[in-house]
């Protein structure tokens, strides 16, 4: 079940994009499709939501989005550089005008000193504009971190439509 606040934010973003004739693509790692799920839970979303990439593995990021393996090796999958490449790759491989990418450590394991559980990078790309990357450190359990990541991605895309 998707949280009501995520559904409300998704509905608002879809309305914004619909008004501007924009389509959306998503590229997700730690959220594993939750962002796409929140958007497509809204009836009529098919006129705005173009496609979603659930690229959980490094290989999928490379094969589906064109993220260079050398970039992943240099910075790690959880990095601003990889988030940017994911968002740019989603635009390049879709008919969308707007994309968001999410990569991070949702936990409970997998975190470390430099990349703690809750560290998430979210990138928003819009055709003809500079790609924006945000760094977040969310608290809570795995579900809370994933939901916070989706909320932040929806908010970033909403700001980019305006």
C-alpha positions in Angstrom: 0.0 0.0 0.0 1.3 3.4 -1.0 1.2 6.2 1.6 -1.5 8.8 1.1 1.0 11.7 1.1 2.9 10.0 -1.8 -0.3 9.5 -3.7 -1.2 13.2 -3.2 2.2 14.3 -4.3 2.1 12.0 -7.3 -1.3 13.3 -8.4 -0.1 16.9 -8.1 3.0 16.2 -10.2 1.0 14.4 -12.8 -1.4 17.3 -13.1 1.6 19.7 -13.4 3.1 17.7 -16.2 -0.2 17.2 -17.9 -0.8 20.9 -18.0 2.7 21.4 -19.6 2.4 18.4 -22.0 5.4 16.7 -20.3 6.1 13.0 -19.9 8.0 11.4 -17.0 10.5 8.6 -16.8 12.0 7.2 -13.6 15.3 5.4 -12.9 15.3 3.6 -9.5 17.8 1.6 -7.5 17.1 1.6 -3.7 13.4 2.3 -4.2 13.0 -0.6 -6.6 10.0 0.8 -8.5 8.2 2.4 -5.6 8.4 5.8 -7.3 7.0 4.4 -10.5 4.4 2.6 -8.4 3.3 5.8 -6.7 2.9 7.6 -10.0 1.1 4.7 -11.7 -1.3 4.2 -8.8 -3.1 7.4 -10.0 -5.8 6.7 -12.5 -5.0 8.3 -15.9 -1.3 8.4 -15.2 -0.6 6.8 -18.6 -0.8 10.1 -20.4 2.1 11.4 -18.4 4.1 8.4 -17.1 6.3 7.2 -20.0 8.4 4.5 -18.5 10.3 3.4 -15.4 13.6 1.6 -15.0 14.2 -0.5 -11.9 18.0 -0.8 -12.1 18.9 -2.4 -8.8 22.2 -4.0 -9.9 25.2 -2.1 -11.3 24.9 -4.2 -14.5 21.3 -3.0 -15.0 22.4 0.6 -14.5 25.0 0.1 -17.3 22.8 -2.0 -19.6 19.5 -0.1 -19.3 20.6 3.4 -18.6 24.1 3.6 -20.1 25.8 4.4 -16.8 29.5 3.7 -17.4 30.9 0.9 -15.3 34.0 3.0 -14.8 31.8 5.8 -13.2 30.3 3.2 -10.8 33.8 1.8 -10.0 35.2 5.3 -9.4 32.4 6.7 -7.3 30.2 3.8 -6.2 26.6 3.1 -7.1 25.5 5.4 -4.3 26.9 8.7 -5.5 25.9 12.0 -7.0 27.7 11.1 -10.2 25.8 7.9 -10.7 22.5 9.4 -9.8 23.1 12.1 -12.4 24.0 9.5 -15.0 20.9 7.5 -14.2 18.6 10.5 -14.6 20.3 11.5 -17.9 20.2 7.9 -19.1 16.4 7.7 -18.4 15.9 10.8 -20.6 18.1 9.5 -23.3 16.3 6.1 -23.4 12.7 7.5 -23.4 10.4 10.0 -24.9 10.1 11.8 -21.6 10.9 15.4 -20.9 11.5 14.9 -17.2 13.2 12.1 -15.2 14.1 11.3 -11.7 16.7 8.9 -10.5 17.2 7.4 -7.0 20.2 5.6 -5.6 21.0 5.0 -2.0 21.4 2.7 1.0 18.0 1.8 2.4 19.3 -0.6 5.0 19.2 -2.2 7.4 22.6 -3.4 6.2 24.9 -2.2 3.5 25.9 1.1 5.1 29.4 2.2 6.1 31.2 5.1 7.6 31.2 7.2 4.4 27.9 5.9 3.0 25.6 5.3 6.0 22.2 3.7 5.9 19.8 6.4 4.8 22.2 8.1 2.4 20.3 8.7 -0.8 21.1 10.7 -4.0 18.2 11.9 -6.1 18.7 13.4 -9.5 16.2 15.2 -11.6 16.8 15.8 -15.3 14.7 17.9 -17.7 15.4 18.2 -21.4 17.2 21.4 -22.2 18.1 22.1 -18.5 20.9 21.2 -16.2 20.5 18.0 -14.2 20.0 18.6 -10.5 21.3 16.2 -7.8 20.3 16.3 -4.1 22.0 14.4 -1.3 19.8 13.3 1.6 20.4 11.3 4.8 17.0 9.9 5.8 16.3 8.2 9.1 14.0 5.3 10.0 13.7 1.8 8.9 14.0 0.5 5.3 10.4 1.3 4.5 10.7 4.9 5.9 13.9 5.5 4.0 12.4 4.3 0.7 9.2 6.4 1.2 11.2 9.5 2.1 13.2 9.0 -1.0 10.1 8.8 -3.2 8.7 11.9 -1.5 11.9 13.8 -2.2 12.0 12.6 -5.8 8.4 13.8 -6.4 9.2 17.2 -4.8 12.3 17.6 -7.0 10.4 16.8 -10.2 7.6 19.1 -9.2 10.1 22.0 -8.8 11.6 21.2 -12.2 8.2 21.4 -13.9 7.5 24.9 -12.6 
